[in-house]
Amino acid sequence: MNIQLFPEQIDPVPFSARFLARLSLILSAPLNWMSPGRIEKILLKLIKNNPPASEKQVKIARNAVCIVSSRCRSQEGCLRRSLAVVLVLWLQRKSVSWCTGYAQEPFRAHAWVELNECPIGEPAEVQIYSKAICVPHHSNDILRKESYLKKMKQETIERKKKESEIIHSENHTPSVNIRSLFALAKGHNWEFICVGILGLISAALTLVQPNLVANLIDQSDTGIKINSSLGILIIVLILSTILTAIQYYLLQIIGEGVVFKARKSLISHLLRLPIHEYDTRSVGDLLSRVSGDSSKLRMALIQVSIALSSGFLVVIGAAVGMILRDSLLFILALSTVCVSFIGTIIMSKSIQKASFSAQKELGKLSGDIERDLHAIRTIRATNATDLEEKKSKLQAERLRNIGIRLAKIQAFMAPVSNMTLQLSGLIVLGIGGYRVSVGLMSVADLIAFALLLYTMIGPIGQVFNAFGGVGESLGAFARIRELLELALESDYDVTPVIPPISNLIAEEAAVYFENVSFGYNKMKFGSDPKEQEENMILKEVTLCAEKGKRTAIVGPSGAGKSTMLQLIERFYDPDSGQIFVQGKDYRHYSREELRSCITYVEQDAPVISGTLRDNLLLGNPEISDSNCIKVLEEVNLHHLLERDSKGLDTQVGESGANLSGGERQRLAMARSLLSSAEIVLLDELTSNLDSLNELGMKKAVDKLKGKKTVIVVAHRLSTIIDSDIIYVLEHGRVVGSGNHNELLDTVPLYRELAKEQFVDREV
């Protein structure tokens, strides 16, 4: 190195320091011939975990190196000296920074050690050197930083672990077993008893057959005895067939009863889930659990019941008969059957998992097709048919691949079980034939043993097949259980323990919001409050809808207007604040009781498939035909009665496909007018109506004034300017309230909305 020379001042050091210095010079010798980059890597590893040395310790080490090596006393030996100092401290389990640098004009390079960026034993000029390499010592700051990083890393690992557990909990297969499946058959005890009795008799008849055949062979003559034995054998075969048929019929009845019970539970559960579950789940997937998954339950019940009733008894009886005939042959045959049985049990677990995945993918495919069919007009209009077809085919391909994987397991199970059973038969014939040839066994016994073996093989084959069927059925049952384990809407109802606080404003109002905040995305525990506030749709909203009056809610799209109506219906619960209905905290009502006093016309005005009568009587089953016709005339839908000779029985099509958007809205309004509810919620009632029908609808709503409380959400201010009170929402907050004239003067947003719709004049 081209190095500026500096005078060295050396202080005396103890013998131990000099000894370590000599050792360090020997150890550091190879480093002097290495590249700076290589030296840096080695020193980083050496001093990685050592705490920093004190300034005194560094000075002692430096002085010791200079004392024992004359070359290190000159500045030309700075590399050798600095490396030796680092190693002296390393031997003492301490660390110090090792640096190299240079200066310009004239160019000079240097190597030194430092603590906290302060060179030790070097002249002041070194401070201005530009560092080329610096191996930092393990300072307290670094320790704190590494400790912090280690803590953050651990927290990240734990967070990811929790997230993976959440994902696993969402995707894991619910724990089910054959016992929980048979619990669905509760109430069919007599049928099971009959199946058991029939199975017992059928097993006895089956076990008698080999002995009858052996007796026929043992008889030496062909007289009446043979004919009578043959007749008995024929009668036993016919009777066994009849009993087996009756047994299957009873099991089919039990299976249909189980499927019916599962579907009843699913239907009841599906119609009572919280609204947010329908927001996040595919309708097609939910439907596939009711139709496809439930139908698979009967397979396991029938196969297992047969295996446990007649099959089990036949196996036990045949085994006893085989032992009595020849115990050695029985042990050899049993060993091969046991091997096959163990393999079948292992494979059945894989079948259950694969079946669950297959049913899950089938649900996704059903959801995709259901979505496409509902939006078929939009898909055709946007030329997206090919794209949607490709998506659905990709999902079908995934389903096929899972089906192939399931088929591989099932295909492997059947040959293996058959091979072992055939091997068992070959062993019996081979070894049994040998034992007959040496006189250890008679021909009749061998034939009877072989017949008993094949009598036993049949039920064992049923057991093996049952394992495959049971695995598939349990996979379907797991999906059913997954849905049935979801909380119902009523499970979230918690009636406040504290008596309702007297609120004079709420007592006078039909609906009263008090500082209500709400967000669709529920925040997790420990989330940032600022992030939580950003996700709020409504923020500290206070609103009062007086009894018998019309209250309007206006504002730009996304302000939270429709959300307020859904909160009144208690489709969702607010995150904070209180909602009062008819003067009482609405949590004190049951949901059915609350909704009985409210009628709600949704924004998209959904129409159920069926007839006009079906839609009008939805929630109003006692309404007469004359009232239905009258209300249709009131909303200007009387032409629907004339369109078809069926009148009120005119079909409206799938989701009202035979009606226009405006007709669907008016039909929904007609249903609302027939309701006896005291509170009417109207969401964008006239969004699809022309001006004439809008006027007619407005007149129908005006007739409710003084009779019912009407809360209407609207973009068209022309339909609500004569409301008793208007609330203006912006970004989830109420920015103003009053009548039309007052809002024009006090709320700029309302004035702007009115100006755009040419209703900015006072009325």
Secondary structure, 3 states (H helix, E strand, C coil): CCCCCCCCCCCCCCHHHHHHHHHHHHHHHHHHHCCHHHHHHHHHHHCCCCCECCHHHHHHHHHHHHHHCHHHHCHHHHHHHHHHHHHHHHHCCCECEEEEEEECCCCEEEEEEEECCEECCCCHHHHHCEEEEEECCCCHHHHHHHHHHHHHHHHHHHHHHHHHHHHHHHHCCCCCCHHHHHHHHCCCHHHHHHHHHHHHHHHHHHHHHHHHHHHHHHCCCCCHHHHHHHHHHHHHHHHHHHHHHHHHHHHHHHHHHHHHHHHHHHHHHHCCCCHHHHHHCCHHHHHHHHHHHHHCHHHHHHHHHHHHHHHHHHHHHHHHHHHHHCHHHHHHHHHHHHHHHHHHHHHHHHHHHHHHHHHHHHHHHHHHHHHHHHCHHHHHHCCCHHHHHHHHHHHHHHHHHHHHHHHHHHHHHHHHHHHHHHHHHHHHHHHHHHHHHCCCCCHHHHHHHHHHHHHHHHHHHHHHHHHHHHHHHHHHHHHHHHHHCCCCHHHHCCCCCCCCCCCHHHHHEEEEEEEEEECCCCCCCCCCHHHHHHCCCEEEEEEEEECCCEEEEECCCCCCHHHHHHHHCCCCCCCEEEEEECCEEHHHCCHHHHHHCEEEECCCCCCCCCEHHHHHCCCCCCCCHHHHHHHHHHCCCCHHHHHCCCHHHCECCHHHCCCCHHHHHHHHHHHHHHCCCCEEEEECCCCCCCHHHHHHHHHHHHCCCCCCEEEEECCCHHHCCCCCEEEEEECCEEEEEECHHHHHHHCHHHHHHHHHCCCCCCC
